[in-house]
């Protein structure tokens, strides 16, 4: 992939098809830092990310607010 002058990237068709990403889908960008610099970037479908967060933290939050 390449980045244009506006910072936009195009995901290759093969990746979009395998990930079932379609026009209009929202993606969450998750990054990791090492030594103050971003070293890893992941794109996750926003809805999948939301469900993952709910599954992971939902029970903990429910327990906290009881």
Backbone bond lengths (Angstrom), bond angles and torsions (degrees), N, CA, C in turn:
res aa  C-N    CA-C-N  psi(-1)  N-CA   C-N-CA  omega(-1)  CA-C   N-CA-C  phi
1 X - - - 1.443 - - 1.520 108.25 -
2 X 1.296 114.28 153.64 1.460 119.02 174.11 1.522 108.56 -127.85
3 X 1.308 114.79 162.64 1.457 122.01 -179.10 1.522 107.22 -112.19
4 X 1.346 117.01 130.07 1.464 118.45 178.85 1.526 110.73 -85.82
5 X 1.321 116.26 179.90 1.465 120.97 -175.69 1.529 113.14 -62.94
6 X 1.322 117.98 -20.29 1.465 121.70 177.77 1.524 111.80 -92.48
7 X 1.333 118.33 1.57 1.455 122.25 179.25 1.514 113.45 84.98
8 X 1.319 117.42 11.24 1.453 120.44 -178.24 1.523 110.85 -89.49
9 X 1.342 114.20 146.03 1.459 121.20 177.90 1.524 108.33 -125.65
10 X 1.298 115.97 152.66 1.457 120.90 175.71 1.522 107.56 -114.57
11 X 1.328 115.63 122.73 1.465 119.63 175.95 1.521 108.23 -74.58
12 X 1.315 117.98 133.09 1.462 120.12 178.68 1.528 110.85 -59.09
13 X 1.325 115.44 146.31 1.466 122.27 -177.57 1.529 111.59 -53.68
14 X 1.328 117.30 -42.73 1.470 121.31 -178.83 1.533 110.85 -59.10
15 X 1.316 117.51 -41.58 1.465 121.60 179.89 1.521 109.55 -68.38
16 X 1.343 116.83 -44.97 1.474 119.98 179.13 1.522 110.84 -59.22
17 X 1.313 116.67 -41.94 1.468 119.94 -179.50 1.527 111.32 -66.11
18 X 1.328 117.46 -46.51 1.466 120.76 -179.35 1.515 112.05 -64.10
19 X 1.334 116.63 -35.61 1.466 121.41 -179.14 1.530 111.77 -88.92
20 X 1.327 115.90 -1.61 1.475 122.01 -178.16 1.526 111.34 54.32
21 X 1.327 115.85 43.59 1.461 122.13 177.02 1.519 107.52 -94.13
22 X 1.322 114.72 127.38 1.468 120.90 -178.29 1.526 109.92 -121.66
23 X 1.322 115.36 162.00 1.466 120.48 178.48 1.526 109.38 -53.76
24 X 1.310 116.56 134.00 1.462 121.56 179.57 1.520 114.20 92.80
25 X 1.342 117.84 -14.85 1.462 119.86 177.34 1.526 109.38 -62.91
26 X 1.319 115.73 144.97 1.459 121.80 175.79 1.521 108.12 -96.22
27 X 1.333 115.80 137.30 1.452 121.20 178.51 1.519 109.65 -120.34
28 X 1.322 116.20 143.98 1.462 121.92 174.03 1.527 106.92 -99.42
29 X 1.312 115.91 137.24 1.456 121.34 177.09 1.520 107.41 -103.53
30 X 1.318 116.11 122.78 1.460 122.14 179.74 1.524 107.04 -119.01
31 X 1.327 116.11 130.08 1.465 118.98 -177.75 1.521 110.60 -126.61
32 X 1.324 114.89 158.56 1.462 122.44 176.10 1.515 107.98 -123.82
33 X 1.331 115.46 145.17 1.456 120.75 179.36 1.519 111.01 -111.94
34 X 1.318 114.51 148.84 1.451 121.80 173.00 1.524 106.46 -142.56
35 X 1.307 116.46 125.94 1.466 121.96 -179.08 1.527 111.78 55.04
36 X 1.335 116.24 37.54 1.459 121.05 176.45 1.516 115.56 78.93
37 X 1.324 117.44 3.41 1.462 121.21 179.22 1.522 109.71 -120.73
38 X 1.307 116.30 146.02 1.460 119.82 176.23 1.522 108.04 -72.13
39 X 1.334 114.87 125.93 1.460 119.14 -178.16 1.525 112.34 -111.93
40 X 1.323 117.41 -22.69 1.465 121.08 -177.82 1.523 109.82 -137.93
41 X 1.311 115.66 138.46 1.463 121.40 176.35 1.517 107.47 -129.64
42 X 1.333 116.48 130.49 1.456 122.16 176.72 1.513 109.27 -123.21
43 X 1.321 116.25 142.27 1.457 122.03 173.10 1.514 107.62 -110.67
44 X 1.337 115.50 130.56 1.460 121.28 -178.69 1.522 107.30 -132.02
45 X 1.319 116.63 138.47 1.463 118.19 175.14 1.526 108.00 -55.25
46 X 1.318 116.35 130.48 1.463 121.19 -174.53 1.527 111.57 -57.29
47 X 1.311 117.46 -41.11 1.467 120.28 -179.49 1.530 111.05 -64.74
48 X 1.330 117.00 -40.51 1.469 120.66 177.33 1.527 110.76 -65.60
49 X 1.323 116.29 -39.87 1.457 121.12 179.20 1.528 110.04 -63.95
50 X 1.327 116.03 -44.38 1.463 121.72 179.02 1.534 110.34 -58.56
51 X 1.313 116.98 -46.29 1.459 121.15 -179.78 1.526 111.10 -65.02
52 X 1.310 117.09 -38.88 1.457 121.36 178.18 1.523 111.39 -63.02
53 X 1.331 116.40 -43.21 1.463 121.41 178.60 1.533 110.06 -64.47
54 X 1.335 116.35 -43.96 1.471 120.33 178.12 1.522 110.74 -59.01
55 X 1.328 115.81 -45.54 1.460 121.09 -177.74 1.529 110.73 -64.72
56 X 1.323 116.20 -40.25 1.457 121.13 -176.92 1.522 112.59 -75.37
57 X 1.329 116.22 -48.25 1.464 120.18 -172.40 1.527 114.45 -101.97
58 X 1.319 117.65 -15.65 1.458 121.04 -178.47 1.522 113.64 -53.97
59 X 1.334 118.60 -54.20 1.458 119.77 -179.68 1.531 112.56 -60.67
60 X 1.323 117.18 -37.25 1.464 120.96 179.66 1.522 110.11 -65.72
61 X 1.329 116.87 -44.12 1.457 120.86 -179.74 1.537 111.48 -66.56
62 X 1.332 116.02 -39.95 1.459 119.58 177.67 1.533 110.27 -60.33
63 X 1.310 116.67 -41.74 1.475 121.16 179.19 1.520 111.15 -64.76
64 X 1.321 116.96 -39.63 1.464 121.14 179.89 1.532 113.14 -63.51
65 X 1.320 116.20 -35.48 1.468 120.42 -174.45 1.526 113.43 -96.88
66 X 1.288 118.24 12.97 1.479 121.24 176.99 1.499 110.50 -81.67
